[in-house]
Amino acid sequence: MICDAAKFREDGFLAFERIADPDAIADLRDAYDRFLLGEVDCSKNDRQLGRVTRQIMVPSRYHPVFACNQALENAREISRALLEVDDPEFVFDMLIYKPPGHPAATLWHQDISYARMPFARAGIRIPENAIIQFWVALDDVDEENGCMYFIAGKHREPLLQHYVARGEPTDEARMLAIVEPEKALDLESAVACPLKAGGATVHNYGTPHFTPPNRSSTRQRRAYIFNFANPRWLKIKPEF
Ligand SMILES: O=C(O)CCC(=O)C(=O)O
């Protein structure tokens, strides 16, 4: 797949119109729905992010469709270009679900803040070419039902101050957020990334991002999320 690595380095995110074809997306949706219905036994990994939003961790451990699929393979190829390595390593995957009318936003945050409990230190340098996250839309997504929003360029600056916005500080499922995002970020410059089902975004672990509540009364929002990293960086296990 063609991707603009220079733009990714500059902005910290990219959007892809299609990362998997309709048949592959249909298989992912079927499997996703089985998780939602509780038909796949993954009890301790079926949790509420910040006590508000359904988050199913590591579905690839419980269902073969999530262990091997076209989105994952295309993302691996994109990761080679973006991380500048031949052997990007799959790190973990998850499902974040917003049903119609879901009231909770996923607040502005930078993923690297989750690298330490309860959150990584503000001011640390965000590693370059180290770890990236793919967000695959299994439904058509837009501003109404909870698409991703990004702020460009901030991944090239030190990590912003985060706090535990929802949930317990000792809980892995806590929701972290940037302190006073309206001051720390230029929210006017936020870029919404609406996608058709089968489209995806990818972002650097330092790129601030957000999803709004699902304000649609009829359309669900099924997001399939996974991460790739430079294996040499993973071995260093940096201290945050
Ligand atoms: O899907 C969402 O609502 C948010 C996803 C997200 O922010 C993340 O996985 O870091």
PDBQT file of the ligand as one rigid body, heavy atoms in Angstrom, charges set to zero:
ROOT
HETATM    1  O1  LIG A 301     -11.905   4.592  19.603  1.00  0.00    +0.000 OA
HETATM    2  C1  LIG A 301     -11.885   5.511  20.408  1.00  0.00    +0.000 C 
HETATM    3  O2  LIG A 301     -12.890   6.022  20.840  1.00  0.00    +0.000 OA
HETATM    4  C2  LIG A 301     -10.573   6.073  20.881  1.00  0.00    +0.000 C 
HETATM    5  C3  LIG A 301      -9.368   5.272  20.543  1.00  0.00    +0.000 C 
HETATM    6  C4  LIG A 301      -8.151   5.863  21.165  1.00  0.00    +0.000 C 
HETATM    7  O3  LIG A 301      -8.086   7.010  21.452  1.00  0.00    +0.000 OA
HETATM    8  C5  LIG A 301      -7.004   5.033  21.433  1.00  0.00    +0.000 C 
HETATM    9  O4  LIG A 301      -7.080   3.813  21.224  1.00  0.00    +0.000 OA
HETATM   10  O5  LIG A 301      -5.960   5.566  21.862  1.00  0.00    +0.000 OA
ENDROOT
TORSDOF 0
